[in-house]
Amino acid sequence: MSKLYLVPTPIGNLEDITLRAIRILKESDLILAEDTRTSGKLLKHFEIATNMMAFHMHNEHQQLENVIGKLKNGLQIAVITDAGTPGISDPGFLLTRACLQHQIEVECLPGATALIPALVNSGFPSDRFVFEGFIPIKKGRQTRFLQLAEETRTLIFYESPHKLLKTLSDFGTYFGEEREISVSRELTKLYEETVRGTVSEVLNHFKKKAPKGEFVLVVKGKLGNEKIELD
């Protein structure tokens, strides 16, 4: 029976892949990969010989009908991205929606994603949170920040190293320089680091230390600033 599998891959440490993910990738008829060169290294490491096809943000609209056709013909297809869970700030959403529209079964495996470790590691309330992914670079950026400035739940963002200082500066403008934040970079990798403090303190830290790697920014909600007193 045809089926689409969304398979999380490690965000850094290869040991974080699950045994089930390896089995599904080996048993699938085809793997859709965001970058076949990057994924090729992962598949080679785990001795997975399944054929790959490129499927990324620049071709997913064009490939959608082709992939749906393969699934309708009975193939089992797995989707992977360069790192993490497909569909979370990565390709996967459009194909998932198309499969459901065509009554094709979809299954998402649990596994690696950067936002959850960063959230839990921040020490901020994690019972209710808002994941914003990447903030718009220009159009809609100010509007988004104005909307989020009053948010009382914990906020989570992704950011690239060359935009980090601008985003932290914008945090100071819209959230206030004293808002508490936790910034994690290179999660699960050799140089993993989490910097905690106020927006002003963390911005000064990365002005002195050039940002490198991929970042997850966790911001405490507006009304979540009460101090926890221990007995």
C-alpha positions as CSV (number, residue, x, y, z in Angstrom):
1,M,0.0,0.0,0.0
2,S,1.3,3.5,-0.9
3,K,2.3,5.7,1.9
4,L,4.3,8.9,2.6
5,Y,6.7,8.8,5.5
6,L,8.0,12.1,7.0
7,V,11.3,11.0,8.6
8,P,13.2,13.3,11.0
9,T,17.0,13.2,10.6
10,P,19.6,14.3,13.2
11,I,20.2,18.1,13.6
12,G,23.8,17.4,14.3
13,N,24.7,14.3,16.2
14,L,24.2,11.2,14.1
15,E,23.4,9.1,17.2
16,D,20.0,11.0,17.4
17,I,18.5,9.1,14.5
18,T,16.0,6.4,15.6
19,L,16.1,2.7,14.8
20,R,12.7,3.1,13.2
21,A,13.8,5.9,11.0
22,I,16.7,3.8,9.7
23,R,14.3,0.9,8.9
24,I,11.8,3.1,7.1
25,L,14.5,4.7,5.0
26,K,15.8,1.2,4.0
27,E,12.4,-0.2,3.3
28,S,11.1,2.8,1.3
29,D,11.0,2.6,-2.5
30,L,12.2,6.2,-2.8
31,I,13.6,9.0,-0.6
32,L,12.9,12.6,-1.3
33,A,15.8,14.6,0.0
34,E,16.2,18.4,0.5
35,D,19.8,18.2,-0.6
36,T,20.9,14.8,-2.0
37,R,24.6,15.6,-1.3
38,T,24.0,16.2,2.4
39,S,21.6,13.3,2.7
40,G,23.9,11.1,0.8
41,K,26.4,11.3,3.6
42,L,23.8,10.3,6.1
43,L,22.5,7.4,4.1
44,K,26.0,6.1,3.4
45,H,26.8,6.3,7.2
46,F,23.8,4.0,8.0
47,E,24.3,1.8,4.9
48,I,21.0,2.8,3.3
49,A,20.9,2.1,-0.4
50,T,17.5,3.5,-1.3
51,N,17.3,5.7,-4.4
52,M,17.0,9.5,-3.7
53,M,15.4,12.3,-5.6
54,A,15.8,16.0,-4.9
55,F,12.8,17.7,-3.3
56,H,13.3,21.2,-1.9
57,M,11.7,24.6,-1.7
58,H,12.8,25.5,-5.3
59,N,11.2,22.5,-7.0
60,E,8.5,21.1,-4.7
61,H,5.7,22.8,-6.6
62,Q,6.9,21.4,-9.9
63,Q,7.6,17.9,-8.5
64,L,4.3,17.6,-6.5
65,E,2.2,16.0,-9.3
66,N,5.1,13.6,-10.2
67,V,5.4,12.5,-6.6
68,I,1.7,12.1,-6.1
69,G,1.6,9.9,-9.2
70,K,4.3,7.7,-7.8
71,L,2.4,7.3,-4.6
72,K,-0.8,6.5,-6.5
73,N,1.1,3.7,-8.3
74,G,1.8,2.1,-5.0
75,L,5.2,3.3,-4.0
76,Q,6.2,4.0,-0.4
77,I,8.1,7.3,-0.2
78,A,10.1,8.8,2.6
79,V,10.8,12.5,2.9
80,I,13.9,13.8,4.7
81,T,15.5,17.3,5.0
82,D,19.0,18.4,5.7
83,A,18.3,18.2,9.5
84,G,15.3,17.9,11.7
85,T,11.6,17.1,11.0
86,P,10.2,17.7,7.5
87,G,7.6,20.4,7.4
88,I,9.1,22.4,10.3
89,S,10.6,25.4,8.5
90,D,11.5,22.9,5.8
91,P,9.9,21.2,2.8
92,G,7.1,18.7,3.6
93,F,3.9,20.7,4.2
94,L,2.8,21.0,0.5
95,L,3.3,17.3,-0.2
96,T,1.6,16.3,3.1
97,R,-1.4,18.4,2.2
98,A,-1.5,17.0,-1.4
99,C,-1.4,13.4,-0.1
100,L,-4.3,14.0,2.3
101,Q,-6.3,15.6,-0.5
102,H,-5.7,12.5,-2.6
103,Q,-6.5,10.1,0.3
104,I,-2.9,8.9,0.4
105,E,-1.8,7.8,3.9
106,V,0.8,9.9,5.6
107,E,2.8,9.0,8.7
108,C,5.2,11.3,10.6
109,L,7.9,9.6,12.7
110,P,8.9,11.2,16.0
111,G,12.4,12.5,16.1
112,A,14.9,15.3,16.1
113,T,13.9,18.9,15.9
114,A,15.8,21.9,17.3
115,L,13.0,23.9,18.9
116,I,12.1,21.5,21.7
117,P,15.6,21.0,23.2
118,A,16.1,24.8,23.0
119,L,12.7,25.5,24.7
120,V,13.2,23.0,27.5
121,N,16.8,24.1,28.0
122,S,15.8,27.7,28.4
123,G,14.1,27.2,31.7
124,F,11.1,29.3,30.5
125,P,7.5,28.1,30.8
126,S,7.1,25.2,28.3
127,D,3.4,24.3,29.0
128,R,2.3,26.8,26.4
129,F,4.5,28.3,23.7
130,V,4.5,29.9,20.2
131,F,6.8,28.7,17.5
132,E,7.4,31.4,14.9
133,G,10.2,29.9,12.8
134,F,12.1,32.4,10.8
135,I,10.9,36.0,11.1
136,P,10.3,37.8,7.7
137,I,13.3,39.6,6.5
138,K,11.5,42.8,5.3
139,K,7.9,42.6,4.3
140,G,5.7,41.9,7.4
141,R,8.6,42.0,9.8
142,Q,7.5,45.0,11.8
143,T,3.9,43.9,11.8
144,R,4.9,40.5,13.1
145,F,6.9,41.9,16.0
146,L,4.1,44.3,17.0
147,Q,1.8,41.4,17.2
148,L,4.2,39.3,19.3
149,A,5.2,42.1,21.6
150,E,2.1,41.5,23.8
151,E,2.3,37.7,23.6
152,T,2.4,36.1,27.1
153,R,3.4,32.6,26.0
154,T,7.1,31.7,25.5
155,L,8.2,32.5,21.9
156,I,10.6,30.4,19.8
157,F,12.4,31.6,16.6
158,Y,14.9,30.2,14.2
159,E,17.7,32.5,12.9
160,S,20.8,32.4,10.7
161,P,24.1,33.7,12.0
162,H,24.3,36.7,9.7
163,K,20.9,38.0,10.7
164,L,21.2,37.2,14.5
165,L,22.4,40.7,15.6
166,K,19.6,42.5,13.7
167,T,17.0,40.2,15.2
168,L,18.3,40.6,18.7
169,S,18.3,44.4,18.2
170,D,14.7,44.2,17.0
171,F,13.9,42.2,20.1
172,G,15.2,45.1,22.2
173,T,13.0,47.5,20.2
174,Y,9.8,45.6,20.3
175,F,10.1,43.4,23.4
176,G,12.3,45.6,25.5
177,E,16.0,45.3,26.3
178,E,15.3,43.7,29.7
179,R,13.1,40.9,28.4
180,E,14.8,37.5,29.3
181,I,15.9,35.3,26.4
182,S,17.8,32.1,25.8
183,V,19.8,31.6,22.6
184,S,21.0,28.2,21.7
185,R,23.3,27.4,18.8
186,E,24.7,24.3,17.1
187,L,22.4,22.0,19.2
188,T,23.8,18.5,19.6
189,K,27.0,19.4,17.8
190,L,30.6,19.7,19.2
191,Y,30.3,23.5,19.9
192,E,26.8,23.5,21.3
193,E,26.2,26.6,23.3
194,T,23.3,28.3,25.1
195,V,23.5,32.0,26.2
196,R,20.9,33.2,28.7
197,G,20.2,36.7,29.9
198,T,18.4,39.9,29.0
199,V,18.1,40.9,25.3
200,S,20.7,43.6,26.0
201,E,23.1,41.2,27.6
202,V,22.8,38.5,24.9
203,L,23.2,41.1,22.1
204,N,26.4,42.4,23.7
205,H,27.7,38.9,24.0
206,F,27.3,38.2,20.3
207,K,28.6,41.6,19.3
208,K,31.9,40.5,21.0
209,K,31.7,36.9,19.8
210,A,30.9,36.6,16.1
211,P,27.7,34.4,15.6
212,K,28.4,31.0,14.0
213,G,26.1,28.1,13.3
214,E,22.3,27.9,13.4
215,F,20.4,29.5,16.2
216,V,17.2,28.9,18.2
217,L,16.0,32.0,20.1
218,V,13.6,31.5,23.0
219,V,11.9,34.6,24.4
220,K,10.1,34.7,27.7
221,G,6.5,35.8,27.4
222,K,5.6,39.4,28.3
223,L,3.7,38.5,31.5
224,G,6.0,35.6,32.4
225,N,8.6,37.7,34.3
226,E,7.8,36.7,37.8
227,K,10.7,35.3,39.8
228,I,10.5,31.7,41.0
229,E,11.3,31.5,44.7
230,L,12.7,28.2,46.1
231,D,12.1,27.0,49.6
